[in-house]
Amino acid sequence: MYLEISNVAAALGKNPYESKEKTLLVSWARHCPDVVRNYLIENNCIVSLKENEESFTDLQIETYNVVIPEQYDVKDFDKIEKQVVQEYKRKRNNEQSEKEIKQLKEYTQDFLKKNNGNIQENNIIQKEQYTKGNDRMYYYEIYPNACIGGKNDATIGDVLLEIKTRTRRQNVRRNDYDLYQLICYLLATGISQGKIVQLFNKEKFDSDIATEQEYGLIDITQDTWKDFCTEIIEGLKEYFNELSDLIKTSKFIYLTNVIPKKIRPIAKYLIEENDSETKKFVLCEENIKFKNLFRHVTK
């Protein structure tokens, strides 16, 4: 069994934006994609695209891929979104629905935030001459058949760096879920010291001293952080135990909480036949909030 380090905080109930139950569903999908795909279809979470129904998902993706520039900053988000919407309306001859525009904006905002994070991360690594990570996977064993893993952002000397881009000034703060991620990368890489570097509008926050906004330099050889590491590991053991039971039984009791009936379906699907023997399961009209789940059920 495997869990991304970026999802550890959610798996332990420490991420206010991603629940443990949703993370468990995604983990189940990773390990049993066919089972979970059928489960979602049976519960009307994913429904078939009707024969006479048209999807504009590909056109939406094509539009923002063409319009969004290679370099931009947080202050450009609104302007870019308006340009994407304007171009999409042109492509649709102003025959688009409100639902299409809502979905287009959600796709665009998600792409902008993610891509901007990558842009600013690469810029700060070059500017500060950090040693770029993301060149290999690191793992930390929880059980002989269960581990966490991921690729770290960067290092400077013997200090591991986890770089976080903030879209608002008030979001420059201490987040539990960022701390859990940093600690787990330290465990996986075998590096003892690390810190979180926060970026907002090209301003850097990377104090070695703990402040109201920053954790400062973390050293997991110190007793306080040793105890915290133990707490994380014990929590992950419980999580993997629950995941193991779910894989064996296929009894997921949290579906109504994770995907309430009022928001179903969260995607539509069609079967593409490439030749007489090959069929491909393709999603469209996806709810962007479940993109990690969709990544696994389309395998």
C-alpha positions as CSV (number, residue, x, y, z in Angstrom):
1,M,0.0,0.0,0.0
2,Y,1.1,3.5,-0.8
3,L,0.2,7.1,0.2
4,E,1.7,10.3,-1.2
5,I,3.5,12.4,1.4
6,S,1.4,15.4,0.2
7,N,-1.7,13.6,1.4
8,V,-0.5,12.4,4.8
9,A,-2.0,15.4,6.7
10,A,-5.4,14.7,5.1
11,A,-5.1,11.0,5.9
12,L,-4.6,11.9,9.5
13,G,-7.5,14.4,9.6
14,K,-5.2,17.4,9.7
15,N,-6.2,19.1,6.5
16,P,-9.3,21.2,6.6
17,Y,-9.6,21.2,2.8
18,E,-9.4,17.4,2.3
19,S,-11.1,15.0,4.7
20,K,-9.7,11.7,5.8
21,E,-12.7,9.9,4.4
22,K,-12.1,11.4,0.9
23,T,-8.4,10.5,1.1
24,L,-9.4,7.0,2.0
25,L,-11.6,6.7,-1.1
26,V,-8.8,8.0,-3.3
27,S,-6.4,5.5,-1.7
28,W,-8.9,2.7,-2.3
29,A,-9.2,3.8,-5.9
30,R,-5.4,3.7,-6.3
31,H,-5.2,0.1,-5.2
32,C,-8.5,-1.2,-6.7
33,P,-9.4,1.1,-9.7
34,D,-11.8,-1.3,-11.4
35,V,-13.7,-2.0,-8.1
36,V,-14.0,1.7,-7.2
37,R,-15.0,2.7,-10.8
38,N,-17.9,0.2,-10.7
39,Y,-18.8,1.3,-7.2
40,L,-19.0,4.9,-8.2
41,I,-21.1,4.0,-11.2
42,E,-23.5,1.9,-9.1
43,N,-24.0,4.8,-6.7
44,N,-24.6,7.3,-9.5
45,C,-21.5,9.3,-8.7
46,I,-20.4,8.7,-12.3
47,V,-23.0,8.4,-15.0
48,S,-22.9,7.6,-18.7
49,L,-23.0,10.4,-21.2
50,K,-26.2,10.0,-23.2
51,E,-26.0,9.4,-26.9
52,N,-27.5,12.7,-27.9
53,E,-25.6,14.6,-25.2
54,E,-22.6,16.7,-26.0
55,S,-19.6,17.4,-23.8
56,F,-17.5,20.5,-24.1
57,T,-14.8,19.5,-21.6
58,D,-12.1,19.0,-24.3
59,L,-12.9,22.5,-25.7
60,Q,-12.6,24.0,-22.3
61,I,-9.3,22.4,-21.7
62,E,-8.1,23.4,-25.1
63,T,-9.1,27.0,-24.5
64,Y,-7.3,27.6,-21.3
65,N,-4.2,25.8,-22.5
66,V,-4.0,28.2,-25.5
67,V,-4.8,31.4,-23.6
68,I,-2.8,31.0,-20.3
69,P,0.7,32.5,-20.7
70,E,3.9,30.8,-19.7
71,Q,4.7,33.3,-17.1
72,Y,2.3,35.1,-14.7
73,D,1.7,36.0,-11.1
74,V,-1.2,35.9,-8.6
75,K,-2.2,39.5,-9.6
76,D,-2.8,38.2,-13.2
77,F,-5.4,35.5,-12.2
78,D,-8.5,37.6,-12.8
79,K,-7.3,39.1,-16.0
80,I,-6.4,35.6,-17.4
81,E,-9.7,34.1,-16.3
82,K,-11.6,36.8,-18.2
83,Q,-9.5,36.2,-21.3
84,V,-10.2,32.4,-21.1
85,V,-14.0,33.0,-20.7
86,Q,-14.0,35.5,-23.6
87,E,-12.1,33.1,-25.9
88,Y,-14.4,30.2,-24.9
89,K,-17.5,32.2,-25.7
90,R,-16.1,33.0,-29.1
91,K,-15.4,29.3,-29.8
92,R,-18.9,28.5,-28.8
93,N,-20.5,31.3,-30.8
94,N,-22.0,32.6,-27.5
95,E,-24.2,29.5,-27.3
96,Q,-22.6,28.3,-24.0
97,S,-24.6,27.5,-20.9
98,E,-24.0,28.9,-17.4
99,K,-22.9,25.5,-16.3
100,E,-20.2,25.4,-18.9
101,I,-18.8,28.8,-17.8
102,K,-18.9,27.8,-14.2
103,Q,-17.0,24.6,-15.0
104,L,-14.5,26.5,-17.2
105,K,-13.8,29.0,-14.4
106,E,-13.2,26.1,-11.9
107,Y,-10.8,24.4,-14.4
108,T,-9.0,27.6,-15.1
109,Q,-8.6,28.6,-11.4
110,D,-7.3,25.2,-10.5
111,F,-4.8,25.2,-13.4
112,L,-3.6,28.8,-12.6
113,K,-3.0,28.0,-8.9
114,K,-1.1,24.8,-9.6
115,N,0.9,26.1,-12.5
116,N,1.7,29.3,-10.7
117,G,3.0,27.3,-7.8
118,N,5.4,25.5,-10.1
119,I,6.5,28.7,-11.8
120,Q,7.2,30.5,-8.5
121,E,8.9,27.4,-7.1
122,N,11.3,27.2,-10.1
123,N,11.9,31.0,-10.0
124,I,12.9,31.0,-6.3
125,I,15.1,27.9,-6.7
126,Q,17.1,29.6,-9.5
127,K,17.2,33.0,-7.7
128,E,18.3,31.6,-4.3
129,Q,20.5,28.9,-5.9
130,Y,18.8,26.1,-4.0
131,T,19.5,22.5,-5.1
132,K,16.4,21.5,-7.0
133,G,14.7,18.3,-5.8
134,N,12.0,16.4,-7.7
135,D,14.7,14.2,-9.3
136,R,13.9,11.0,-7.4
137,M,11.3,9.4,-5.3
138,Y,11.9,8.9,-1.5
139,Y,10.0,6.4,0.6
140,Y,9.4,5.8,4.3
141,E,8.2,2.4,5.4
142,I,5.2,2.2,7.8
143,Y,4.6,-1.5,7.5
144,P,6.4,-4.1,5.4
145,N,3.5,-3.7,2.9
146,A,2.8,0.0,3.4
147,C,4.8,3.2,2.8
148,I,4.6,6.9,2.1
149,G,6.6,8.6,-0.6
150,G,7.2,11.6,-2.8
151,K,9.7,14.0,-4.3
152,N,10.9,16.9,-2.2
153,D,11.1,20.5,-3.6
154,A,14.7,21.5,-2.9
155,T,17.6,21.7,-0.4
156,I,20.1,24.2,0.7
157,G,23.2,22.6,2.2
158,D,21.9,20.0,4.7
159,V,18.5,21.6,5.0
160,L,15.5,20.3,3.2
161,L,13.1,23.0,1.8
162,E,9.3,22.6,1.3
163,I,8.3,25.6,-0.9
164,K,4.7,26.9,-0.7
165,T,3.2,29.6,-2.9
166,R,0.5,31.7,-1.3
167,T,-2.2,33.4,-3.4
168,R,-3.1,35.9,-0.7
169,R,-1.0,37.8,1.9
170,Q,-3.2,36.5,4.8
171,N,-2.4,33.0,3.7
172,V,1.3,33.4,4.8
173,R,0.9,31.4,8.0
174,R,1.6,28.2,9.9
175,N,-0.5,25.4,8.4
176,D,-0.5,22.0,10.1
177,Y,-0.8,20.2,6.8
178,D,2.4,21.9,5.5
179,L,4.3,20.8,8.6
180,Y,3.1,17.2,8.3
181,Q,4.4,17.2,4.7
182,L,7.8,18.6,5.7
183,I,8.2,16.1,8.6
184,C,7.4,13.2,6.3
185,Y,9.9,14.3,3.7
186,L,12.6,14.5,6.4
187,L,11.7,10.9,7.4
188,A,11.8,9.7,3.8
189,T,15.0,11.4,2.8
190,G,16.9,10.8,6.0
191,I,17.6,14.5,6.4
192,S,17.3,15.8,9.9
193,Q,16.6,19.5,9.3
194,G,14.1,21.3,7.2
195,K,11.9,24.4,6.9
196,I,9.0,25.7,4.9
197,V,9.7,28.5,2.5
198,Q,6.5,30.6,1.8
199,L,6.2,32.9,-1.3
200,F,3.7,35.6,-1.9
201,N,4.0,38.1,-4.8
202,K,7.7,37.4,-5.1
203,E,8.3,38.0,-1.3
204,K,10.0,35.2,0.5
205,F,9.3,34.1,4.1
206,D,11.9,31.6,5.3
207,S,12.9,32.5,8.9
208,D,15.0,30.0,10.9
209,I,13.3,31.3,14.0
210,A,9.7,30.3,14.8
211,T,7.2,33.2,14.5
212,E,3.5,33.6,14.4
213,Q,3.6,33.0,10.6
214,E,6.4,30.5,10.4
215,Y,7.6,27.3,12.0
216,G,11.2,28.2,11.6
217,L,13.9,25.5,11.3
218,I,12.7,22.0,12.2
219,D,15.1,19.4,13.5
220,I,13.6,16.0,14.0
221,T,16.5,14.8,16.1
222,Q,15.2,17.1,18.9
223,D,12.9,15.4,21.4
224,T,9.8,17.6,20.6
225,W,10.0,16.7,17.0
226,K,10.9,13.0,17.7
227,D,7.6,12.8,19.6
228,F,5.8,14.4,16.7
229,C,7.3,11.9,14.2
230,T,6.1,9.1,16.4
231,E,2.6,10.5,16.5
232,I,2.5,10.7,12.7
233,I,3.8,7.2,12.3
234,E,1.2,5.8,14.7
235,G,-1.5,7.7,12.9
236,L,-0.4,6.3,9.6
237,K,-0.5,2.7,10.9
238,E,-4.1,3.3,11.8
239,Y,-4.8,4.7,8.4
240,F,-3.2,1.8,6.5
241,N,-5.0,-0.7,8.8
242,E,-8.3,0.9,7.7
243,L,-7.3,1.0,4.1
244,S,-6.3,-2.7,4.2
245,D,-9.7,-3.6,5.6
246,L,-11.4,-1.6,2.9
247,I,-9.4,-3.3,0.1
248,K,-10.4,-6.7,1.5
249,T,-14.1,-5.9,2.1
250,S,-15.0,-3.1,-0.4
251,K,-17.2,-1.7,2.3
252,F,-16.9,2.1,2.2
253,I,-19.2,3.7,4.8
254,Y,-18.5,7.3,4.1
255,L,-19.8,7.8,0.6
256,T,-22.7,10.1,1.5
257,N,-20.3,12.4,3.4
258,V,-17.6,12.4,0.7
259,I,-19.9,12.7,-2.3
260,P,-23.3,13.9,-1.1
261,K,-26.3,12.9,-3.3
262,K,-27.0,16.6,-4.0
263,I,-23.7,17.0,-6.0
264,R,-23.9,13.7,-7.9
265,P,-22.9,13.0,-10.6
266,I,-19.4,14.3,-10.1
267,A,-18.5,13.2,-13.7
268,K,-19.9,11.5,-16.8
269,Y,-18.2,8.8,-18.8
270,L,-18.1,7.3,-22.3
271,I,-16.4,4.2,-23.7
272,E,-14.1,4.9,-26.6
273,E,-13.3,1.9,-28.9
274,N,-9.9,2.3,-30.5
275,D,-10.2,-1.1,-32.3
276,S,-12.3,-4.2,-32.1
277,E,-10.5,-5.4,-28.9
278,T,-9.5,-2.2,-27.1
279,K,-11.9,-0.1,-25.1
280,K,-11.1,3.1,-23.1
281,F,-13.0,4.5,-20.2
282,V,-13.1,8.3,-20.6
283,L,-14.4,10.9,-18.2
284,C,-15.9,14.3,-19.0
285,E,-17.8,17.0,-17.1
286,E,-15.6,16.3,-14.1
287,N,-16.0,18.0,-10.8
288,I,-12.5,19.4,-10.3
289,K,-12.6,18.8,-6.6
290,F,-12.3,15.1,-7.2
291,K,-9.5,15.2,-9.8
292,N,-7.3,12.9,-7.6
293,L,-10.0,10.3,-7.5
294,F,-10.6,10.5,-11.3
295,R,-6.9,10.0,-12.0
296,H,-7.1,6.4,-10.5
297,V,-10.4,5.2,-11.8
298,T,-9.5,6.0,-15.4
299,K,-6.5,3.7,-15.4
